[in-house]
Amino acid sequence: MSGAATNARVQLALNVADLEGAIAFYSAMFGVEPRKRRPGYANFVVDVPPLKLVLIEVPADDRGEGLVGALNHLGVEVFDVADVVSARTRLSDAGLATFDENDTTCCYALQDKVWVHDPHGAPWEVYVVKDDHPADSRPATASLPRLEQDSACCTPVSSTP
């Protein structure tokens, strides 16, 4: 993010039908164990390349095979609330529709975030984790923002319309 956060990493959130199998694969792939595990959820913090990998378990029929149904959403994790505010301003100034979430509990963490969609509808979030172990910890179960809805966060997304 040129001109924005100096400390950030790309987030890739994937739908997986077999969470344990995916954890084994990505642990071998990146040489690290999950940083956080919850029922139906795991995330990895990978130093090289800088990546936050999120695995969200979904039913096999929704996930499908190959690339279809694999992507849940994309993101950029920043490490300061000011970086989320800066991204929100930059995206809005560029004429992009944004959806804000402040003090939202998602993926078992308290976060501030701003969402946008690319020209083909892929959801992107720029977010900061404010508390990785909040008292009201919740899974990734709310619906992704469609910019006109009031709820967001990461969720299993059906591969059917």
HUZI-V602737 format. One record per backbone hydrogen bond with DSSP energy under -0.5 kcal/mol. NH is the residue of the N-H (numbers start at 1). CO is the residue of the C=O. Records with the same first field share a line. If there is no record, write none. Layout:
NH=CO, CO
This chain:
4=1
8=6
9=77
10=50
11=75
12=52
13=73
14=12, 54
15=70
16=56
19=17
22=18
23=19
24=20
25=21
26=22
27=23
28=24
29=25
30=26
31=27
32=27
35=43
36=43
38=41
41=38
42=55
43=36
44=53
46=44, 51
47=45
51=46, 49
52=10
53=44, 51
54=12, 52
55=42
56=14
57=40, 55
58=16
62=59
63=59
64=60
68=65
70=67
71=67
72=13
73=13
74=123
75=11
76=125
77=9
78=76, 127
79=7
83=80
84=80, 81
85=81
86=82
87=83
88=84
89=85
90=86
91=87
92=88
93=89
94=90
95=92
96=91
99=115
101=113
104=111
106=104, 109
108=138
109=106
110=131
111=104
112=128
113=101
114=126
115=99
116=124
118=122
121=118
124=116
125=74
126=114
127=76, 125
128=112
129=78
130=110, 128
131=110
134=131
137=134
141=139
158=156
